[in-house]
């Protein structure tokens, strides 16, 4: 079996390399095609000998979906002998999935397709003229991979309800994994916060989507109730209007991004990981946090919601409600011993060794059904 991955995200989001390296080490024959614009600057990261980063369209081609993807499809046909492949793995629905569907139409090669945040919250939501294309790509796929049940439900209920049963039959839920570093350095059980002192943590970009201001409002509610709450933010400043609003707040500590060996100590110094993102495909930092015994607060209906039942490793919240976030932080503290124990015991769900086996099973099923 030989697999062709189509992954336009891989040039910037290198966590996929964990999957590809694991597939190679387990004897799977793969190639990874990464289409990029002519303005792309070569990555300093090692993307593997199996990867081809190919510049095949201009930046302004993004405006016209079919023009951009006509160029990508023409390029991929020149770069690979399609009849060598057993299966195509497209890592997004619209952009990568469209190319996979064209390959199936022209060469008869089956494909699986993943649905990402951009597919749900940009293409399906706003590009109404492309919705029928998205549904067509889903219907022609052998398998559809969602990172969470919450995103599956949004797509099947809101955009493809007519074909819900048909699509549900070939849907699988496979989350993203985290680096083996986190499993090699699993935390021991964390102490229950005492004396109404709570240390909250957020790791990620400082931008509107991560909803930091709402978290700050929730903290103010807790402080008004007599709790001493410290809030550590580790990340790049992407929106200075948000940064300027919080930089002088005395209980907030803003830290620049850091390497894993430093970051792990930050996780361990804090009590609860809070990231009520407005939109989130999955959020690797949730999985990193639970590997270090930190219960998590995540957004209801977004990427991490549905990975576990509510109250197992943390709680989902209405991301626009400071009151709900504050209440759920207190629920975490009340059930802290159970939650932190569950975090450490259940984080193996995000081990690439486990996930690679799940993908291999999906590949085998797709090829054997031909």
N, C-alpha and C positions, 0 to 999 in steps of 0.2 A: 504494500500500500504506500502510495506517495501522495503527500498533501501539499497543496499550494495555498499558503496564507496570503490574504490580501488585507493589508493593515496600514492605512494612511496615518494612523496615530503613533506608530512605532518610532518614528524619528524623534518624538518628543517624550513619549511615555514608555520608558524602557523597562517597566516592570514586566512587560510581556516576555522579555528575554528569559525569565524564570521558567515559563511554560515551554518555550522553544528549546532551551537547553535540556530540559527534562525529557522532552520528546526525542531529541537526538540521542541522549544517554540511554534511553530505553529502546533504541534501535529503529525509530521511525524516520523515514526519509522525508524531509521537508524542505521547501523553499519559502522564503518570505519576500513578498513584493510590496514595496513602500512607495506609492506615488506622491511626489511633492511638486511644488511650484518652482519656477525658474529662479525665484528669489531665495530659495532655501539655502541656508548656510550649513555646511557639513557638520554633523554631530561629532563631538569629541568622545562620545561613548562608543564602546565596542558593541556593535549590533549583531555580531556573529557572521561567520563565513557564509552562512545560508541566506543572508539578507542582501537584497538588491534595492538600494534607494535610487529611484529613477525620477529625474526632473522631466516632466512631460506636458506641462501646461503653464500658462502665464497667470499671474495673480488676478488680473481682471476677468479671466475665464470663470472664476468662481460665481460671477453674477448670473451666468447662464448655465444651468445644471447640465443640460444635454451636450453643450459644446465642450465643457470641461471633461465630461466623462467619455465623450467620443474620442478625445485625445488620449485619455488614460487607457481606454480599451485598445486603441490602435497600437499603443506602446507595449502593452503587456503581451499582445499577440506576437510582436517582433522579438521580445526578450525570452519567451519560453516556448517549448514544444508541448502544446497542450495535451496531446495524446499520451504523454508520459504520466499524467496525473489521474489518481483514482477519485479524488475529492477536493473541492475548494472550501476553504474556511474563510468566510468574509467577516471582518471584525466590526462592521457597522452595517446598519440596514440599508440606508439610502445610497451613500457613496460607494462603499465596498460591495454591498449587496447587489447593486445594479450591475457592476462589472461581473460578479459571479453569475448572475442570471443570464447575462449576454453569453458568457462562456458555455453555460448549460444549453442555451438555445442553439449555439453554433457547433458545439463539440459533444454534447450529450453527457457532460461531466456533472454529477450531482454536487450540491453545495449545502453547507450549513451557514446560518447567518446569525450574528449577534445584534441585539437591539441596545442602543446606548442612550445616554441622556440627551445628546444632540438630536437623535432620531425622534425622541418623544417630545421634547420641549422646544425644538426649533422646527424640524421638518413637518411632523404631524400637526403640531399646534398652529403654526403660522403659514406654512407653504401649502395652502389648501389645494393648489393645482397639482401637487405631487403626491397627495394622499393615495390616489388610486394606484400610483406606481409602487408606493410602499406596500400596499396590500398585495399587489401582484407578486412582488419579490418574496413576501412571506408565504404566499400560497404555493409558489414553485420551489421553495426550499425543502430539503429533506428533513431538516431539523431547525428549530428556532431556539436560540439561546438567550435567555434573560438572566441578568445578574441578580434579580430579586423577583419575588412573586408580586410585589407592589407594582413594578413596572409592567409586568405581564398583564395584570388586571387593568391598568390604565389603557394599554394598547387595545386589548381585546374587548373591553367594555365601551370605550369612547370612540375608537376609530375603525375597528374591524368586527363589530358585533354581528354582522350578517354572516361572517365566516367563523364565529367564535369556536364552535365545536370542532370544525375541521382543523383549525390552527392549534387548538388546545391539545389535540391528539399527538402533535409532533413538537410540543414545547418541552424544553428542559430548563431547569434552574441551576446555573453553575456560577457561583460568585467569582470575583477576582481573588487571587492569593497574595500573600505577603512574603517578603524575603525570609529565607531560612534563618537569618540572623536573629529574628524575633523568637523563633522556636528554640534556637540554641541558647537563648538567654531568657527563657520564660521566668516570670516573676513567681515568687512564693506568695502566700496569702498576705493580703494587705491588712493593716490595722484599721479598726473601725474609727472614723473621725470622732473626736471627743470634744466636750466643752463648747459645743455649738461653733466649732471652727471647721470650715469647709474650704478645701482648696480645689478650685475648678481649673480645667485646662482646655485650651483649644490649640490645635496645630493646623496651619494652613494659611492660605493667602488672606490678607485683610482686604476684603471687598464686600460689595453689597450682598452677593448671593450667600455668603457664609453667615449673614444675619447676626453679626457681633453686637450691634446696638440693642437688639431685642434681648440678647443674653445679659447685657449690662442692666437693662431695665428689670430683668428677673432677679439679678443679684441685689439691686436696690430694694426690691420687695423683701427678699430674705434678710437683708441688713436691717430693714425697718422692723422685722420680727425678732430682732435681737441676735441674729447669727453674724459671726465674724467670717466674712467670705473674701478670699483672695482669688484673683483671676489672672492666670498666666496665658499669654498669647505668644505663640512661636510661629513666625511666618513673614513673608514678604509683604510690603505695603503696596497694594495695587490701587487703592482708592484713598487719597490723602484727605478727603473730606471726612471719611470715617476715622482715620488715624488722628486727625486734629481734634475730633470730638472726644476721643478717649485718652489721649496721650497724657493729660494732666490728672486723670482720675487716680487718687492715691492708692486704691487697692488693686490697680491693674499694672501688671508687669509685662511689657512688650519686649520680646527677645527676637533677634535675627535668626533665620533658619540655621540649623546646625546638622552635623553628621550624626549617623545612627548611634554611635557609641556615646555621644553626649546626650542625644535625645532620649535614650533609654532611661537615663538618670532623671530627666524631667518628668517622664511618665511616672516613675516610681515615687517622686516627691509629691505627687498630687493625688487627689481622691476620686474625682469624677471627670470624665471627658464629656464636654458639651459642644455639640456642633449641630444646631437646628437649621441646616441649610435650606434655602428656598427650593433649590433643585439639586439633586445629587444622584448620579448613576449608581454609585456604590459607596465610595469613600474608604480607601485603604486604611486611613488613620483610625477608623473605628476598630478594625481588626487588629491593628498594632496595639491600640489601647487595651483591648481585652486580653491580649497576650501578656500584658504587664499587670493584669488584675484590676484594671480600671473599668468599672461599670460605665455605660455610655448613655447619653441622651441624644436621640436622633429624630428626624422629622417623619411624622406619620405620612405614609403614602409615597415616600421617596426611597432611594436605592437600598439603604440598609434595613428599612422596615420589612419584616417578613423573613429575615435571615434566622431569627429566633422568635419565639412567642414573647409578647410583652411581659416584662418582669423576670426574664431568664438571665439576660446579661445587662439589662437596662430598660429604658422606657422610651416609647415614641411620644412626640409632642406635636401640638399645633404650633408651627414655627412662628406664627404671628402673634402668639399669646404669651407675654411675659409671665402671666399668672400660672399658665399651664406648665411652663418650664420650671418656675420656682417650686410648684407643687411636686413635680416629678423629681427634682433634685432632693427634696425632703423624703420622697418615697425611696430613693436610692439609699440615703443615709439610714433610714429605718430598717431596710432589708440588706444592709451592706455585706454581712458575712455570707449570706446565700449567694448574692450577686457576684462578689469577687471570686468565690469558689467556682461558680459556674463559668466565669470568664476564663479562668486558667484551664479548666477541664475541657471546655468546648471550643477553644480557639483553633484546634487542629483542623477544623472544618476549612480553614483558609490556607492549609498547607498545600503547596504546589504538587507534592507527591500524590496527595489525595485527588486534587483537581485534574492532574494529568491522566489518571486512571479513568476518571469520569469522561473526559474528552475522548480517550481511546475507545471506550465502550460506545460512545455516540458514533465515532468514525466507523467502527466495525459494523454497527447496525445499519448505517447508511449504505455502506458498500455491499453488505450481504443481501440487502433488499433489492439490489439491481437484477 
